[in-house]
Amino acid sequence: MPKLLLSSVIMGILGATLLVVPSLVLAGGPTIPSDPPMPPLHRHYVVLPDHSTQAVGPDWCDNQGDIAIQLAFYNFHYNVHMGAPGLHNGLGTEVKGHPGCGPIPATG
């Protein structure tokens, strides 16, 4: 009888583990694609209090052959334009985009 009880407990723990582990992995959210659909080339910047501009984020324009920079730009771009709260709320500095890879325009 003790062997049956022990095997029941072990099977119960194993069964619970097999149910919980996949759900923990899936609860982590969607995975990042290795070759995501990229937006058109552009630069991100912020306007400082003195009206000068400062580039922010990964520089994909000048590093188009670097897959790590491309993925970093994709993630940064997604968070700036779609994901991270507080980036477009009119309070404080806003992250802006400038189309193409040319210089960021002066705002002064």
N, C-alpha and C positions, 0 to 999 in steps of 0.2 A: 504493500500500500504506500509506503513512503516514496518508493521509486516512481510510482504513478503520479503522486502529488508533485514531486520534483520535476518530472518531465512536463506536467501540465503548466507549472509556473514558468519553466524555460520556454515552452512553446508560446505561452501568453506574452512574455517579454519580447520574444522574437517577432511575433505577429504585430505587436504594437510598434516595434521599431520599424518594421517594413511599411507600416501605414504612416508613421510620423515623418521619417527621413525624407521621402519624396515630396511630401507637402512642404517641408521646410525649404527644400531646394527650390521648389516652384514659387514659394512665397517671396523669394528674393527679388522677384520682378523679372521683367523681360531681359534677355541677354542682349548685349550690344552686337549688332551684326559685324562680321569681319570686313565686309565691303558694303557699307551703307550707301543709300542714295544721297549723294552730296548736293548741297545747295550751290548756287552760282558763287564763284569766287567773290569775296568781299572782305573788308576789314571791319573790325569792331573797335570802338573807341568810347571814351568818356570826355565830357567837357568839364574842365576844372573851373573853380570859382573865378579865376582871372580870365576866363573865356579861352584859354589855350586848350588844346586837345592832347590826349594821351592814349596811345594804342593799348588795347587790352586783349587778352586771349591768345591762343596759339596762332602763329603766323603761317597759315597755309599758303598764302600767296607766294611767299619766298621759299617755301619748302614743299613744293608740290610732289616731289618724288619720294617723300618720307611718309610711309604708311602710318607711323606712330603719330606724327603731326596731323595727318589727315583725320585719324580717329579722334584725336584730342580736339580738333576743330569741330568735328561733328558733334561731340558731346557738349562742348562749350556752347556751340550754336543752338543746340536743342534747349539747353538750360536757359540761355539768354532770351530766346524768342518764345519758348513754349513751356518750360518746366519750372524754373526756380521762382518762387513767389517773391514779390518785393522789388523786382527789377524794372517793372513798368508801372509803378504806382504813383508817379508824380511827386514822390517824397525823396529828396536827396538826388544824388547822381544817378543818371540813367545811362545804360549801355546803349549805344547807337551803332548803326551799321552804315558803311559807305560802300556803294557798289563798285566792283572791280578791284584791281590791285594798285591803283594809283595812290598818290599821297592823300592823306586825310585832309579835308578842307579846313582852313582856318575859320574860326567863328567870331573873332574879335570884331 
